[in-house]
């Protein structure tokens, strides 16, 4: 689950305004802070809905910095977190110390299961989709290993995951025929769309910069009232998108469902 913490300073369907002069911060850091933020109420976005938004973002990219995306890749991006459905039920929102549980609070045994299922879903849609989603999660596993923060058993699980996914990509590459260089760029696009979707879904108020580089250019987002301006421009003349979210309150069992709107330019 992606958490969007609410407070008296937050709008019901969007974060702060008028921040266009603030220096951008790393996008992942902004997302991580929101997932750890204390609140009494949250909007909750399922991983599957967050992934659909990522796919919508990919489908609307209109920039010479990005490669042309075929429908199989856009579909893979929209499916890339489909394996999290087992954890996105109401039970997944069980409280930890009085708050809902973020996707960042999952143990390796849990998130590796979700990653494998997600890759299988993408692979069933297309070989290229399986390669790109497998590459995405393998990068995440390698980053986790580099942090050296897990117990030996979990470290072994991560190493096995990386090795097995490498074999999967080799098998699928014989079917797909896309070059390794092109695949790496497509993984970059998935990870950009993934992080941008997380940033939108969690309501981070910061101006941000993304770690991926396209034609050696970093992408930044500046919040200007209700509009999120990309620099350099990513979405052509602009796009209006949304994601479904459920209201979660520590003091009430009532659930409210809404669509969080986003305008990107």
QUITA-V263720 format. One record per helix or strand of 2 or more residues. SS is the DSSP state (hx for helix, st for strand). FROM is the first residue (numbers start at 1). TO is the last residue. Records with the same first field share a line. If there is no record, write none. Layout:
# QUITA-V263720
SS->FROM-TO  FROM-TO
This chain:
# QUITA-V263720
st->2-6  25-26  41-45  208-214  217-224  227-231  239-249  252-264
hx->27-36  47-59  71-79  82-87  90-93  103-105  108-125  127-147  152-176  180-202
